């Protein structure tokens, strides 16, 4: 299996969606299943309903998965594996309190060196451990740091090597018997026979720890890794969760199509013969090993371009916007001059509102009176001639107020095209001005 393992702690980030998309594509290419593993071990940070929101987004983007599991349902297995490591002397009970550990962290900071666990409890005798437990002294379980370097080949970043000092004797089971992230992750990857882990490079330092856990348990099946370069904002800094367009939910609310967002995220850090494609089409030519090792910059203008291209493929816009079929021709006109669905909807909603501009108020009233009193001509040129003849208006004094009467905007599509599309309901619209 491959797996996508989100945490239900906030809105889905575009970086997470990119990971989900790549896992889906590679699972399809390899003919393997895709597991969605909700990593809900951090009870304090979990937000109710976010798990469903994640699954809804995956469904919306056409990311088909075979199974959904919750990491918390495997706690009993995580605890059994921690017990096995203790029995095999691959892990130890640590009674160091938070005050002592914080002192060691501050000391390391002052000495300008990375903090590492001192090893104080690693060599406690069985009798000492039993005595401290009798006193109900709080404890955690730590895995012993590896004796040798941890090496693996990353499919994107190449050969990676980590020293025992970098891995350290880290906590695998907390004082409340819940597993830490790395421990739960490593055990679950074993349980579900994960063959390849595709995730962001912010997880790179976790990988040797997870390999070390599996090695300590005697798991000898290789799991391959691919760590995706981070996504940068326009200023070249890491795209923060606080930035609007980092949120998939925000992009959807702004009217970007799932097809366009997926297209753009697949293009990030990649180069293909074609720029515009669907998720399913990408399965044919996507190559995980060809992704650039450099960070990719998020370009909202490029996303707008792709969104516009994907909007060209949309049919029956009235259903998407929630309008009557008679407005389809007008919506098609708005589509041609818009970058997002939200823009189309805003332009459409505006035609039913009173005019706010005062510059051509007088001319609008003159034109409104003339249009409402006569029958509308079949031909726009005949309609224009009548207005010019009966009102005496011409140039911008004719065309700007006329466009405002039609779509409540000074600038926009050709009036000739608008007239043709709006003729069946033109008078009703003009009355609202």
C-alpha positions in Angstrom: 0.0 0.0 0.0 0.8 3.7 -0.2 -0.7 6.0 2.4 -1.7 9.6 2.9 -1.6 10.4 6.6 -3.1 13.8 7.5 -3.8 15.2 11.0 -7.3 16.5 11.8 -5.9 19.7 13.4 -6.8 22.4 10.9 -7.6 23.3 7.3 -5.9 21.2 4.6 -2.7 22.9 3.3 -1.9 22.9 -0.4 1.3 21.0 0.5 -0.7 18.2 2.1 -3.0 18.1 -0.9 0.0 17.8 -3.2 1.2 14.8 -1.1 -2.2 13.2 -1.4 -2.3 13.7 -5.1 1.2 12.3 -5.7 0.4 9.2 -3.5 -2.8 8.6 -5.5 -1.0 8.9 -8.8 1.9 6.6 -7.8 -0.5 4.1 -6.2 -2.4 3.9 -9.6 0.9 3.6 -11.5 2.1 0.8 -9.3 -1.3 -1.0 -9.1 -1.2 -0.7 -5.3 -3.9 0.4 -2.8 -4.1 3.8 -1.2 -4.7 4.0 2.5 -6.0 7.2 4.2 -4.6 7.2 7.8 -6.1 9.9 10.0 -3.3 10.7 12.5 -5.4 11.6 15.5 -3.0 10.8 18.3 -2.6 14.4 19.5 -6.0 14.7 21.3 -5.5 18.3 22.4 -5.0 19.6 18.9 -7.6 17.5 17.1 -10.5 19.5 15.8 -13.9 17.8 15.6 -15.1 17.4 12.0 -11.8 18.0 10.3 -11.4 14.3 9.5 -14.6 14.4 7.5 -13.5 17.7 5.8 -10.3 16.0 4.7 -12.1 13.1 3.2 -14.6 15.4 1.5 -11.8 17.3 -0.1 -10.1 14.1 -1.3 -13.5 13.0 -2.9 -13.9 16.4 -4.5 -10.5 16.2 -6.1 -11.2 12.6 -7.4 -8.6 11.0 -5.2 -9.9 7.5 -4.8 -8.8 5.5 -1.7 -9.3 2.0 -0.6 -9.4 2.3 3.2 -9.7 4.8 5.9 -8.1 4.1 9.4 -7.7 6.1 12.5 -4.3 5.9 14.2 -5.8 6.0 17.7 -7.5 2.6 17.0 -4.0 1.0 17.0 -2.9 2.3 20.4 -3.0 -1.2 21.9 -0.7 -2.4 19.2 1.7 0.5 19.7 1.8 -0.3 23.4 2.5 -4.0 22.7 5.4 -3.0 20.4 6.9 -0.6 23.1 6.7 -3.5 25.6 8.5 -5.8 23.1 11.3 -3.2 22.7 11.6 -3.0 26.5 11.8 -6.8 26.9 14.5 -7.0 24.2 16.4 -4.2 25.9 16.0 -2.0 22.8 14.2 0.6 24.8 14.2 1.8 28.5 12.0 3.5 31.1 12.9 7.1 31.6 11.9 8.9 34.9 13.5 12.3 34.1 11.0 15.0 34.9 10.2 18.0 32.7 12.0 20.4 34.9 15.2 18.4 34.6 14.8 18.0 30.8 14.1 21.8 30.3 17.3 22.6 32.3 19.3 20.3 29.9 17.6 22.0 26.9 18.5 25.5 28.2 22.1 24.4 29.0 22.5 23.1 25.4 21.1 26.4 24.0 23.6 28.4 26.1 26.4 26.2 25.0 25.2 26.6 21.4 24.9 22.9 20.7 21.9 20.7 19.8 20.0 19.3 22.7 20.3 15.5 23.1 19.0 13.2 25.9 21.7 12.7 28.5 21.3 9.0 28.8 20.7 9.3 32.6 18.0 6.5 32.9 19.4 4.2 30.2 21.4 2.1 32.6 19.0 1.8 35.5 18.9 -1.7 36.9 15.7 -3.7 37.0 15.5 -3.2 40.8 15.9 0.6 40.5 13.1 0.8 37.9 10.8 -1.3 40.1 11.6 0.8 43.1 10.8 4.1 41.2 7.6 2.5 39.9 6.5 1.5 43.4 6.8 5.2 44.3 4.5 6.0 41.3 7.2 8.1 39.8 5.9 9.3 36.3 7.8 7.9 33.4 8.0 7.6 29.6 9.6 5.0 27.4 12.6 5.9 25.2 14.1 3.9 22.4 17.9 3.4 22.6 19.7 5.4 20.0 21.2 3.3 17.1 24.7 2.0 17.3 25.4 2.7 13.6 24.5 5.3 11.0 21.0 5.1 9.4 21.2 5.3 5.6 18.5 5.2 3.0 18.1 6.4 -0.6 15.5 9.0 -1.1 13.8 8.8 -4.6 14.0 12.6 -4.9 16.8 13.8 -2.7 19.3 10.9 -3.3 21.5 9.2 -0.7 20.8 10.2 2.9 22.9 9.4 6.0 22.1 10.2 9.7 24.5 9.6 12.7 23.3 8.0 16.0 23.7 11.5 17.6 21.2 12.9 15.1 18.7 10.2 15.8 19.1 10.2 19.7 17.3 8.2 22.4 13.8 9.7 21.7 10.5 9.1 23.5 8.2 6.4 21.9 5.5 6.2 24.6 4.3 9.2 26.7 3.4 9.1 30.3 -0.3 8.5 29.5 0.7 5.4 27.4 -0.1 7.1 24.1 2.5 6.8 21.3 4.6 9.7 20.0 4.2 10.6 16.3 7.3 8.8 15.1 6.5 5.6 17.0 2.8 5.4 15.9 3.8 6.2 12.3 6.6 3.6 12.1 4.4 0.8 13.6 1.4 1.7 11.4 3.6 1.6 8.2 4.6 -1.9 9.2 1.0 -3.0 10.0 -0.4 -1.9 6.7 2.6 -3.1 4.6 3.4 0.4 3.3 5.9 0.1 0.4 6.6 3.7 -0.4 6.2 6.9 1.8 5.7 10.1 -0.2 5.6 13.2 2.1 7.0 16.7 2.5 10.7 17.3 3.3 9.8 18.7 6.7 9.5 15.0 7.7 13.0 14.2 6.5 14.5 14.2 10.1 11.7 11.8 11.2 12.6 9.2 8.6 15.8 7.8 10.3 13.9 7.6 13.6 11.1 5.6 12.0 13.6 3.3 10.2 15.4 2.8 13.5 12.2 1.8 15.2 11.5 -0.8 12.6 15.1 -2.1 12.7 14.8 -2.4 16.5 11.7 -4.5 16.0 13.4 -6.8 13.5 11.2 -5.6 10.5 13.4 -6.3 7.5 11.1 -5.3 4.6 12.3 -2.1 2.9 10.1 0.9 2.8 11.1 3.4 0.2 10.9 7.2 0.7 10.4 10.3 -1.4 10.5 13.7 0.4 8.9 16.5 -1.6 10.6 20.0 -1.6 8.7 22.6 0.3 6.4 25.1 -1.3 7.5 28.8 -1.1 5.4 31.9 -1.2 5.9 34.8 -3.6 8.6 36.3 -1.4 10.6 33.0 -1.5 9.8 32.1 2.1 8.1 28.8 3.2 4.3 29.0 2.5 2.8 29.6 5.9 -0.6 28.1 7.0 -1.6 31.7 7.8 -1.5 32.7 4.1 -4.8 32.5 2.4 -3.8 30.6 -0.7 -2.1 28.0 1.4 -5.6 26.7 2.4 -7.3 24.4 0.0 -10.6 25.4 1.5 -9.9 29.1 0.7 -8.9 28.4 -2.9 -12.2 26.5 -3.4 -14.2 29.3 -1.8 -12.4 31.8 -4.1 -13.7 29.8 -7.1 -10.7 27.8 -8.2 -11.7 24.5 -9.7 -10.4 21.3 -8.1 -9.2 20.2 -11.6 -7.1 23.4 -11.9 -5.7 23.2 -8.4 -4.6 19.6 -8.9 -3.1 20.5 -12.3 -1.1 23.3 -10.7 0.2 21.2 -7.8 1.3 18.4 -10.1 3.2 21.0 -12.2 5.0 22.5 -9.2 8.6 21.3 -9.4 7.9 19.4 -12.6 8.2 20.0 -16.3 6.0 18.2 -18.8 5.3 18.6 -22.5 1.8 19.9 -21.8 0.7 22.3 -19.1 -3.0 21.7 -19.0 -4.2 18.3 -18.0 -6.5 16.4 -15.5 -5.4 14.3 -12.6 -6.3 11.1 -14.4 -4.3 12.2 -17.5 -1.2 12.9 -15.3 -1.1 9.2 -14.3 0.1 8.4 -17.8 3.2 10.7 -17.7 4.0 11.6 -14.1 7.4 10.5 -12.8 8.1 10.9 -9.1 11.9 10.6 -9.5 12.0 13.6 -11.9 10.7 16.1 -9.4 13.1 19.0 -8.9 15.0 18.9 -5.6 14.7 22.7 -5.3 11.7 24.3 -3.4 8.8 25.4 -5.7 7.4 28.9 -5.6 3.6 29.2 -5.4 2.4 31.5 -8.2 -1.2 32.5 -7.9 -1.1 34.0 -11.4 -0.2 30.7 -12.9 -3.0 29.1 -11.0 -5.4 31.7 -12.4 -4.2 30.9 -15.9 -4.8 27.1 -15.4 -8.1 27.8 -13.8 -9.2 29.8 -16.8 -8.1 27.0 -19.1 -10.1 24.4 -17.1 -13.1 26.7 -17.0 -13.3 26.6 -20.8 -14.2 22.9 -20.5 -17.2 23.6 -18.2 -20.7 23.0 -19.6 -24.0 24.0 -18.2 -22.6 26.9 -16.1 -26.1 27.8 -14.9 -26.2 24.6 -12.8 -22.8 25.3 -11.2 -23.7 29.0 -10.5 -27.3 28.1 -9.4 -29.1 30.1 -12.1 -32.0 29.5 -14.5 -31.0 27.9 -17.9 -32.1 31.1 -19.7 -28.9 32.8 -18.4 -26.5 30.3 -19.9 -25.4 32.5 -22.8 -24.7 35.4 -20.5 -22.7 33.2 -18.1 -20.6 32.0 -21.0 -19.8 35.6 -21.8 -18.8 36.2 -18.2 -16.7 33.0 -18.2 -14.6 34.3 -21.1 -13.6 37.4 -19.1 -13.2 35.8 -15.6 -10.4 33.9 -13.9 -12.5 32.1 -11.3 -16.0 30.8 -10.7 -16.4 33.4 -7.9 -15.8 36.2 -10.4 -18.5 34.8 -12.7 -20.9 34.6 -9.8 -20.1 38.2 -8.7 -20.7 39.5 -12.2 -23.9 37.6 -12.5 -25.3 38.7 -9.1 -24.5 42.3 -10.0 -26.9 42.4 -12.9 -29.9 42.2 -10.5 -28.7 45.1 -8.3 -29.4 48.9 -8.5 -26.7 50.9 -10.3 -24.4 52.7 -7.8 -22.4 54.9 -10.3 -23.6 58.5 -10.6 -21.5 59.7 -13.5 -24.0 58.5 -16.1 -27.1 58.5 -14.0 -29.0 61.0 -16.2 -28.1 59.2 -19.4 -29.1 55.8 -17.9 -32.6 57.3 -17.1 -33.0 58.5 -20.6 -31.9 55.2 -22.1 -34.0 53.2 -19.6 -37.2 55.1 -20.6 -36.5 54.6 -24.3 -35.8 50.8 -24.0 -38.8 50.1 -21.8 -41.4 51.9 -24.1 -40.6 50.1 -27.3 -40.3 46.5 -28.6 -36.8 45.2 -28.7 -35.3 44.8 -32.1 -34.0 41.4 -33.3 -30.8 43.0 -34.5 -28.4 44.9 -32.2 -27.5 47.5 -34.8 -31.2 48.4 -35.3 -31.6 48.6 -31.5 -28.5 50.9 -31.3 -29.8 53.1 -34.2 -33.1 53.6 -32.4 -31.4 54.6 -29.1 -29.1 57.1 -30.9 -32.0 58.6 -32.9 -34.5 58.9 -30.0 -32.1 59.9 -27.2 -29.5 62.0 -29.0 -26.8 60.1 -27.1 -23.6 58.9 -28.7 -20.0 57.8 -27.9 -19.3 57.1 -24.3 -22.5 58.9 -23.2 -24.3 56.1 -25.0 -22.2 53.0 -24.6 -21.1 53.3 -20.9 -24.6 54.0 -19.5 -26.0 51.3 -21.8 -23.5 48.7 -20.5 -24.3 49.8 -16.9 -28.0 49.2 -17.7 -27.3 45.7 -19.0 -24.6 44.4 -16.6 -24.2 47.2 -14.0 -20.6 47.7 -15.0 -18.9 50.5 -17.1 -16.5 48.0 -18.8 -16.9 44.5 -19.9 -17.9 42.4 -22.9 -19.1 43.8 -26.2 -22.6 45.3 -25.9 -23.6 43.6 -29.1 -22.9 40.1 -27.5 -24.6 41.1 -24.3 -27.7 42.3 -26.1 -27.9 39.0 -28.0 -27.6 37.0 -24.8 -29.9 39.1 -22.6 -32.7 40.0 -25.0 -35.3 37.6 -23.6 -35.0 39.2 -20.1 -33.4 42.6 -20.9 -36.3 44.7 -19.8 -36.7 42.9 -16.5 -33.0 43.5 -15.7 -33.1 47.2 -16.7 -36.1 47.8 -14.4 -33.8 47.0 -11.4 -31.6 50.0 -12.2 
